[in-house]
Amino acid sequence: MDTGTSTPKSYQVIVTLEEGAALSEIRKALLLIRGVASVHVVRLDNTITPALRTRIRKARKESADGETVVCSTPEEMQQYFDSL
């Protein structure tokens, strides 16, 4: 049932910093902007393990050697998955 009231829309802005040196100041500045309800800080783990690095190299070699599957449309991709 529609009560005639609507809730305000919320939006999320994601900012990635390479270094955390200015993190505190940026957080404070964002909170000063009218309409900013909250600021959450999350530390990302962008570590590439030796095993992952090996898999990336293997995938790049396979791609360069033409040993990859290329699908141009969603239908082609679905046909490929169905064939597995």
N, C-alpha and C positions, 0 to 999 in steps of 0.2 A: 504494500500500500504506500502510495506517495504522500508524504506529509507536507510537501511544499517546501521543505528545508533542504539545503544541500550542504555537504561538507566541503570545505575548501580543498583544492587540489594541492598535493605536496609534490615537490620536485627534489631530485637529488643531483648534486654536482660532485663529481669525483675528480680530485686533484692528486697527481702523483708527484712527489718530491724526490729528487735524487739523493739529497742529504737532509738530515733532520735538524740542521743548525738553526734554521729560521722557523721551525715548526711552531714553537710557542707563540711567536709574534704573529704568524699567519693565522693561527687559531683565534687569537684575541681579535685580530682585525676582522675576520669573518663574522665573529659574534657581534661586532658593532654595526654590521649592515642590517638595515631594517628588513624584517621578514625572515631572517635566518633564525630557525628554531633551535638548532643544535649543530655541533661539530663533533664528529667522531673520528678518532685517529686509529688506524690499523697499520701494523707493520707487515710489509710483504716479504715473503721469503722467496727471493729470485735465484736461489742457489741452483746451479746446474751441476749435478753430480757427475762423477766420471762415467758411470753407467749410462746416464742420459746423454752425455757428450758423445759416447760411442754410438748410441742409437741414432743421434742426429747425423753424425758423419756417414753412417751406413745408409740412412734415408737419402742424404744428399747424393751419395755415389749411385744408388739405385735410380734416382731421378735423372742424373746426368747420363746414365747408361740406358735410359729408356725403359727401365724395369718397373714402371709405375702404372697404375690404372688411372685413366683420365675419363671423367664423366662430364659432359657438357650441359646436361639437363638433370633435373631431379628424377625424371623417368628413367634415364640411363643409369643413374646411381641405384635406383630401386631394383632395376633389372639385374645389376651386378650383385647386389646384396642377396636377391632371390636365388642367384646361381651358386652361391656359396654353400 
